[in-house]
Amino acid sequence: MRYERKYKIEQLSLPLVHQSIRLHPASFRKIFPDRQINNIYFDTSDLSTYKDNVMGIAQRRKFRIRWYGENLKTTSNPKFEIKIKNNQLGEKKIQDLESFDLKNLDVITKQIQTFANTFNPLYPTLLNSYHRSYYGTPNKKFRITIDSQMRYFSFFNNGKFNNYKIKDEGIVVELKYDEAMDSQTDRITQYFPFRLSKSSKYVRGMEMNF
């Protein structure tokens, strides 16, 4: 399992956030090309996963389909992910899916129900996209992602996606590392010019659409 420390940033510009990472004493460098990430989140009819996150339930799960690229009409190599959290530690279970059209989510919704293995049915609740940059230390022990240009669409307001309704100008920085490296995180975080915060894109998107 690994830790994901999140920092929601609203007072610094994106170029300054990138600069603070590039100038970090741990020598973070770009490790992967930037790309757009797209997610469809699923929840129960009473929004149990949303409520568990808001209430800070230690052991919880999040369900989503993820794919990459700017094409939002037909997904490319989508994957169904179950994010499992135990306090601050997390892991993923991933299942490959066939491409599907966003205008017809019924078939894929039935398919993921089998993979999720939940007692209560799951339904699409939120679509979001954002731009992600990837950094890592030379020893590959610590990774940082920078997410910006976040956009949201609620399936509660409209059953079929046409275009994004909500934009979030904030920035989310995530520090990611394996459980065994937790004792060494202070040498990384002490140089961050921002504060640790609780920042779930699913919760943020849901609340912006309510």
C-alpha positions in Angstrom: 0.0 0.0 0.0 1.1 3.6 -0.4 0.5 7.1 1.0 -1.0 9.9 -1.0 -0.5 13.3 0.7 -2.6 15.9 -1.0 -2.2 19.7 -1.1 -5.0 21.9 -2.4 -3.4 25.2 -3.7 -5.3 28.3 -4.5 -2.9 31.1 -3.7 0.0 30.2 -6.0 0.1 30.3 -9.8 0.7 27.0 -11.7 4.2 28.1 -12.9 5.3 28.9 -9.3 4.0 25.4 -8.2 6.1 23.7 -10.9 9.1 25.9 -10.0 8.9 24.9 -6.3 9.0 21.3 -7.3 11.8 21.6 -9.8 13.9 23.6 -7.2 13.3 21.1 -4.4 16.5 19.8 -2.7 15.4 16.2 -3.4 15.9 16.9 -7.2 12.4 16.1 -8.5 12.4 15.8 -12.3 9.8 15.2 -14.9 9.3 11.4 -15.3 6.4 11.2 -17.7 4.8 13.4 -20.4 1.9 15.6 -19.3 -1.6 14.3 -20.2 -5.3 14.7 -19.6 -6.9 12.3 -17.1 -10.7 11.6 -17.3 -12.8 9.9 -14.6 -16.3 8.8 -14.2 -17.2 8.2 -10.6 -19.8 5.8 -9.4 -21.8 5.7 -6.2 -24.8 4.2 -4.6 -28.3 5.8 -4.8 -27.7 7.3 -1.3 -24.2 8.5 -2.1 -22.5 6.2 0.5 -19.0 6.6 -0.8 -19.3 10.4 -1.0 -20.7 10.5 2.6 -17.9 8.1 3.9 -15.3 10.5 2.5 -16.9 13.6 4.0 -17.3 12.0 7.4 -13.7 10.8 7.3 -14.5 7.1 7.6 -11.1 5.3 8.0 -11.9 2.3 5.8 -13.7 3.2 2.6 -13.8 2.6 -1.2 -14.1 4.8 -4.3 -15.3 3.5 -7.7 -14.3 5.1 -11.0 -13.6 4.5 -14.6 -10.4 6.2 -15.8 -9.0 6.9 -19.3 -6.4 9.3 -20.8 -6.5 11.8 -23.6 -8.7 14.6 -24.8 -11.4 12.5 -26.6 -14.5 12.6 -24.4 -16.9 11.1 -26.9 -15.4 7.6 -27.0 -13.1 6.3 -24.3 -9.7 4.9 -25.1 -8.4 1.9 -23.1 -10.6 2.6 -20.1 -10.0 0.9 -16.8 -12.3 0.4 -13.8 -10.6 1.2 -10.6 -11.5 0.5 -7.0 -9.5 2.7 -4.7 -9.3 1.2 -1.2 -8.4 3.5 1.7 -7.4 2.5 5.2 -6.8 5.8 7.0 -3.9 7.4 5.0 -2.9 4.3 3.2 -4.4 3.3 -0.1 -4.2 0.8 -2.9 -6.0 0.1 -6.2 -7.7 -2.8 -7.9 -7.8 -2.4 -11.6 -9.9 -4.1 -14.3 -9.6 -3.4 -18.1 -12.7 -2.4 -19.9 -13.8 -2.2 -23.6 -14.2 1.3 -25.1 -17.6 2.8 -24.7 -19.6 5.9 -25.6 -20.3 8.5 -22.9 -23.8 9.0 -24.3 -24.7 5.4 -23.4 -23.4 4.4 -19.9 -26.1 1.7 -19.2 -24.0 -1.2 -20.6 -20.8 -0.2 -18.9 -22.6 0.5 -15.6 -24.0 -3.1 -15.6 -20.5 -4.4 -16.4 -18.7 -2.7 -13.6 -21.3 -3.9 -11.1 -19.9 -7.4 -11.5 -16.4 -6.2 -10.8 -17.3 -3.9 -7.9 -19.1 -6.8 -6.1 -21.2 -4.4 -4.0 -24.5 -5.2 -2.3 -26.0 -1.9 -3.5 -26.1 -1.0 -7.2 -23.7 1.7 -8.4 -24.6 4.6 -10.7 -22.6 7.2 -12.6 -22.6 10.4 -10.5 -19.7 12.6 -11.7 -17.4 13.1 -14.7 -14.2 15.1 -14.4 -11.1 15.8 -16.3 -7.8 17.5 -15.5 -4.3 18.1 -16.7 -1.6 16.2 -14.8 2.2 16.6 -14.7 4.5 13.9 -13.2 7.7 14.4 -11.2 9.9 11.9 -9.3 13.1 11.7 -7.3 16.2 10.1 -8.9 15.9 7.0 -6.6 12.2 6.6 -7.6 11.1 6.5 -4.0 8.9 9.6 -4.1 6.6 10.9 -6.8 4.7 14.1 -7.2 1.8 14.8 -9.5 0.4 18.3 -10.2 -3.2 18.5 -11.3 -4.8 21.6 -12.8 -7.5 22.8 -15.2 -10.1 20.7 -13.3 -13.6 20.4 -14.9 -16.7 18.7 -13.6 -20.0 17.4 -15.0 -22.8 16.0 -12.8 -24.9 13.2 -14.1 -27.6 14.3 -11.6 -28.3 17.4 -13.6 -28.2 15.7 -16.9 -28.1 12.0 -17.7 -26.0 12.5 -20.8 -22.8 14.4 -21.1 -22.7 17.3 -23.5 -20.1 19.7 -22.1 -18.5 20.6 -18.8 -20.5 22.9 -16.6 -18.1 23.6 -13.8 -14.5 24.6 -13.8 -12.1 24.6 -10.8 -9.2 27.0 -11.0 -7.4 25.4 -8.0 -4.3 23.1 -8.2 -3.8 19.8 -6.4 -0.4 18.5 -5.6 0.0 14.9 -4.5 3.1 13.3 -2.9 3.0 9.6 -3.4 5.3 6.9 -1.8 5.3 3.4 -0.4 4.4 2.7 3.2 8.1 1.8 4.0 9.2 5.3 3.1 6.9 7.1 5.6 9.7 7.8 8.1 11.6 9.8 5.5 8.8 12.1 4.3 9.9 15.0 6.5 12.9 15.7 4.4 10.5 16.1 1.4 7.6 18.0 3.0 9.6 20.5 5.0 10.5 22.3 1.8 7.0 22.5 0.4 5.6 26.1 0.3 2.1 24.8 0.8 0.2 23.0 3.5 -1.2 19.5 3.7 -5.0 19.4 3.2 -7.8 17.0 2.6 -8.7 17.2 -1.1 -10.9 14.7 -2.9 -11.7 15.6 -6.5 -14.9 13.5 -6.2 -16.1 15.3 -3.1 -15.1 18.7 -4.6 -16.9 18.0 -7.8 -20.0 16.8 -6.1 -20.2 19.8 -3.8 -19.6 22.3 -6.7 -22.6 20.7 -8.5 -25.0 20.5 -5.6 
